[in-house]
Amino acid sequence: MKTKILLKEADMPTHWYNVVADMPNPPAPILAPDGSPIDPAALAAIFPPTIIEQEVSSERWIAIPDEVREVLRLWRPSPLYRAERLERALNTPARIYFKNEAVSPAGSHKPNTAVAQAYYNKIHGITRLTTETGAGQWGCSLALAGQLFGLEVRVYMVKVSYEQKPYRRSMMQTWGAEVFASPTDMTHSGRHILAQHPDSPGSLGIAISEAVEEAAGRADTNYALGSVLNHVLLHQTIIGEEAKKQMALVGDYPDMVFAPCGGGSNFGGIAFPFFADKAAGKQVELVAVEPTSCPTLTKGVYAYDFGDTEGLTPLTKMYTLGHDFMPPGIHAGGLRYHGESALVSQLYDEGLVSAMAIPQMETFEAGVLFSKTQGIIPAPESCHAVAAAIREAKRCAETGEPKTLLFNLSGHGHFDMSAYDRYFKGELEDYDYPEAAIRESLAHLPKVG
Ligand SMILES: Cc1ncc(COP(=O)(O)O)c(C=O)c1O
């Protein structure tokens, strides 16, 4: 039995897969912040033309530029593993595979799109990028990509993460980026939040407002988003394309594919290439895994909403907990987002992908078991996929079903050890689904149509 299933560099995919080509219905249109139809050109204040084209494209295959492939080759193709030691520990007849995206320099899947976004901005004459970061993985990825293509990068880092993860800040600085704890007093959006909540721990929604505001106000500066948007999920499909080739090398195919789901980029990345097979009639269940404290798909509503807290972004139809929902300060910072990718939302609404929510303690329990058996310490976000795969493998142990399970190990947890420390000290807790806060926030959804 093979433990590591490896592709040659020459086997790295040459095209991204666009799921829109296989969706039964076209994506719901993006609307302007006032609810009127939007001209994609209106996005030109913050995105380069090629990214805007990709955002609205329905072409099935989109070529990966050679300059992007050259950088991705620094760590791709990433390995696929058979988690045989975990299988043995669970005494399960299930076969468990995982794709290891932790091997990138930043430690997660996020550079897959950061490199592409930095490249397209560079060739369109942009010299600076702004962005937000929650867990720090995305900020690191854009800092790295900006450095490789000669762009300045400014990162608004959610304050709670800035304090929990000082070394993520150091990494971004090592790759040449400026980093500020959001909310800051440098933008209208930040000052507005601080006036209402001087001790705000920040959120991805607030940090996005700050980064978008700055990019919209400067001609030399664009904005880069680490998740949610169609082009981001497109760039991540290299994960699932590689995984399909790797599963084929060992003559196996997943019954179920799991990925942690914040804004949906690593889920779309691993799941969409399998969706192409599902659309062609193959049986495969694609499961997005979210925290019970920020249960966007499983407890949110499918409605038009803003991507940020201050209402500066266009409106997208998505599962949302309300743009001013403030999630509890859980340790999976990358999963603390009120909204969800429009593509994942639509497929979920149509019953073509599924979702589950897992409480914080179970995710760390799973992460520790995975570390002890497979060696790799997962990021708290990734622990959600590990936990989901373990739940299913245990179910298989009870029923005797020899299912094939695949999950995305979206990142390592080397900079999240304070979270593991708190888990070991018994200081972590499960947050109940914050029903009242979500109800309050959903009352503020924009009125559309
Ligand atoms: C390691 C890791 N996994 C998962 C996520 C969730 O994001 P997404 O849903 O876009 O993949 C993040 C976000 O920061 C992350 O850092």
The ligand as a Gaussian input file, in Angstrom:
#p B3LYP/6-31G(d) Opt

LIG

0 1
 C       -5.790000      26.635000       6.910000
 C       -7.101000      27.214000       6.481000
 N       -8.094000      26.384000       6.136000
 C       -9.294000      26.845000       5.756000
 C       -9.570000      28.207000       5.733000
 C      -10.940000      28.654000       5.340000
 O      -10.992000      29.410000       4.182000
 P      -11.646000      28.865000       2.870000
 O      -13.050000      28.442000       3.217000
 O      -11.626000      30.006000       1.935000
 O      -10.825000      27.740000       2.368000
 C       -8.564000      29.114000       6.072000
 C       -8.818000      30.563000       6.024000
 O       -8.083000      31.382000       6.469000
 C       -7.297000      28.600000       6.463000
 O       -6.298000      29.426000       6.801000

